[in-house]
Amino acid sequence: MTQLTIGMPVYNGAATIAAALDSLLAQSFTDFVLVISDNGSTDATEAICRDHAARDPRVRYIRQPENLGPQMNFRFVLMEAQSPYFMWAAADDLWAPGFAARNIAALEADPGLVMSVSRVMFTEAGVPSHLATGTYALEGTARQNAARFFANPADNSRFYGVFRTEALQRVFPTRPFHALDWAVSAATLRFGRHNELPEILMMRDSSDPASYARAVLQDHRFILWRIFPVLFMTRWALWHRLVPLSPGLLASLLRLNLYMHFRFGLYRLDGVARRYLATGSLARALGLRPAALG
């Protein structure tokens, strides 16, 4: 049985996908299949992918007859996997040759892990910019880990680590919603801990905060979900009992919903968001209580 499936959902990725594919095909761990799901690209993506598939039998190219939407395209490549390990690959990211091997070795050495990821460097226009803050290890109990994750999901670069496939397939939603990747990362904690390798073995293209704000409007039409961008995600995770309930978890989710409301909600209040992040106090963020001296 093939040990690893790499799932690459893509739409109009011609500018970067060749480099991404070359990076994946150069992995020192070679027992994998690379499943590309093209969401109906209108640029040269198809030609580039078919060329790579013709040159390497590990590459499987699928062109969707109609656009599934980005999140359901992520689901499609996941559900194609029949291997014990799975990782997503974005068409604008790059990986060191040892990325897959090092993370799979960590998972095989510790059955209590459900995911392993390296440190990640963000780039802007191909130039290293800053380290990701969303790969930190989660080494406590499932209850502790879920509360800690939702206290600071950050950039959630752990979503691009190597997972145990069965756990991912069991928790991935059947419908899209905003911050779905946060829900999935948190839900896998029911099945084990998250590991972080100290080496930087992956580079991700840095996203524009403005594009994140636009995604809030695109992902939901109902005004309540637009005002509170992660409220639907919170409702979904709690309703389906995909994260273990605890006072710490509920407190983390409340703070997260408030911050995202101020920062990215329909009526954005960036100043309030920054004060709330800095103080952790709603009263101080709203100016109802003076900021602490220090």
Salt bridges, closest charged atoms under 4 A:
ASP22 OD1 - HIS52 NE2 2.90
ASP38 OD2 - ARG63 NH1 3.27
GLU46 OE2 - ARG50 NE 2.88
GLU46 OE1 - ARG63 NH1 3.41
ASP51 OD2 - ARG55 NH2 3.00
ASP56 OD2 - ARG58 NH2 2.89
GLU80 OE1 - ARG60 NH2 2.72
ASP110 OD2 - ARG193 NH2 2.42
GLU196 OE2 - ARG119 NE 3.31
GLU199 OE2 - ARG102 NH2 2.68
ASP219 OD2 - HIS178 ND1 2.84
ASP270 OD1 - ARG263 NH1 3.43
